[in-house]
């Protein structure tokens, strides 16, 4: 893919629990032929170790990302770029950097606060602020419960700025019977909000509802 043609999705992974949601979302983007600019926060590195048992290191990011996603390392070369969270000079920090939009998955309450207040304390927050000011699509997949009044107000502020606030709430009507199927449902809804086609879950239809009513009777 030529440099002038590349228009990635920026994916920010914050420190909230829910790294499987991030992996499924990134895999969905790659399966759809999209390119990805990845930002992993410092807190997310700790969560990754807790939830996957593997580190995520700047110097070995391809190896670590391939293991996390279950993909071959060489398959990431043209599709993914990684930017350390402390690199505020990276491309996604500027509005002139071409990007389709940004997905923050999972989004911690700290990330929500930083984006809503425009703190730009790291590249994840800065890239999200840029996405808002450039009127690009921003999807914030919050993974936290319960929510305080402060966080609720910050989420409303993000909504009012044009972001899609998408809690990590799996739907059981799609027939998910495994944890991965429920993860894929959330990732699919994230991709729906981003406008990216996928086949991660079975969509609701009138026929599906009628069949279930018939079985119940």
Phi, psi and omega in degrees: 000126181292152182301320183290344182264344187287125178221087190278167162268130173275127179243119178255127178250115181263185189276003179293154171298142180131026179299334174299327176297320179295314181299315181294323179292314179297315178299321178297319177297314181294320178296332179275002179083014180274153172263156188228135166253117189255134174233122180245119183291164178298319179293326180295329178299319178294319179295322179299318177297317180296319189266340180239342183078007182238148176278167170231111189243139179304315186288340183233035189297324179298312179300314183291321180292318179300317179294320180294317184275345185073034180240164176285142184299318183289344178285348182268347191304311184271342190263333188234136168240141180246135178236122175303144183298335180275358183271085181283359175263001181293161184309312184297352178281352183243140177293341179279351178283124184289126177208147178284331183162194183218145175236127174252110186211121348286156178255120176280165176295329177294319177294318178302313180298313182298321179289314182298325182269356180068035185288326180050045183284341174213180185294326179300310181294319180297315180297323178292320177297320177297318179301318179293314184291333178273002180060036173268166183287128176237121178248123182247108183262092184285134177233084181199146175197143350287176182250136176281164177300323179300311181295321178300318179294323179292323177294321176297320178299318178296317177302314182294336177276354177110359179285154171264117178267115188232095178298147178284079184240098181293143176261133185269351180293340181283359174086016181297126180242358178234160178300320181295323178295323178289323174298315181297327178299313180296315179300322178296320178293325175298314180292327173303313182295331179276349181080027182255125181291149182196173175229041188281339180210162178276123184281152178291142175215160178299322180296321179297316179295319180296321179297321181289324178295318181297320179294322180294328180281000000 
